[in-house]
Amino acid sequence: MLASGKLVGFIPTRDYDKARAFYEGKLGWEFVSLDQYALVMSIGDIKSGLLKFRISRHSRARSLGGK
């Protein structure tokens, strides 16, 4: 099951607009969707959900999931 699943990363952000501009404009990722839960971006087979959090500058939160 794990060998055939797709990895999805979750990255905290404070601002969807700035995050989208960075991932699209600077890194070349493609916009997938934006809903009440996450901004989803992809590059190739890799998808990442950017989740809006109240985070401090010292936070190192990251998370992985599967699809």
C-alpha positions as CSV (number, residue, x, y, z in Angstrom):
1,M,0.0,0.0,0.0
2,L,2.7,2.5,0.9
3,A,4.8,1.6,-2.2
4,S,1.9,2.5,-4.5
5,G,0.6,5.6,-2.6
6,K,1.4,9.2,-3.5
7,L,3.2,11.4,-1.0
8,V,1.6,14.7,0.0
9,G,3.5,17.3,2.0
10,F,1.9,19.9,4.2
11,I,3.6,23.2,4.7
12,P,2.5,25.9,7.1
13,T,1.9,29.5,5.8
14,R,0.5,32.7,7.1
15,D,-0.6,34.1,3.7
16,Y,-1.9,32.1,0.8
17,D,-1.3,34.9,-1.7
18,K,2.3,35.3,-0.8
19,A,2.8,31.5,-0.7
20,R,1.2,31.0,-4.1
21,A,3.3,33.8,-5.6
22,F,6.5,32.2,-4.3
23,Y,5.7,28.6,-5.3
24,E,4.4,29.6,-8.7
25,G,6.7,32.5,-9.6
26,K,10.0,31.5,-8.0
27,L,9.9,27.7,-7.9
28,G,7.7,26.9,-11.0
29,W,5.0,24.9,-9.1
30,E,1.5,24.8,-10.6
31,F,-1.7,25.9,-8.8
32,V,-4.1,23.0,-8.1
33,S,-6.8,24.3,-5.8
34,L,-7.7,26.6,-2.9
35,D,-10.4,25.8,-0.5
36,Q,-11.3,26.4,3.2
37,Y,-8.6,23.8,4.2
38,A,-5.5,24.4,2.1
39,L,-3.8,25.9,-0.9
40,V,-2.6,22.9,-3.0
41,M,0.3,23.3,-5.4
42,S,2.1,20.7,-7.5
43,I,5.2,20.1,-9.5
44,G,5.4,16.8,-11.5
45,D,3.9,14.0,-9.3
46,I,4.6,15.9,-6.1
47,K,1.7,17.7,-4.4
48,S,1.9,20.0,-1.4
49,G,-0.9,21.4,0.7
50,L,-0.1,24.8,2.2
51,L,-2.1,25.2,5.4
52,K,-2.8,28.5,7.1
53,F,-1.5,28.5,10.6
54,R,-0.7,31.1,13.2
55,I,3.0,30.3,13.5
56,S,5.9,31.9,15.2
57,R,9.2,32.6,13.5
58,H,10.7,29.8,15.5
59,S,8.2,27.2,14.4
60,R,9.5,24.2,12.4
61,A,6.2,22.5,11.7
62,R,6.1,20.2,8.7
63,S,3.9,17.2,8.0
64,L,3.5,14.4,5.5
65,G,0.5,12.5,4.4
66,G,-0.6,10.0,1.8
67,K,-3.2,9.9,-1.0
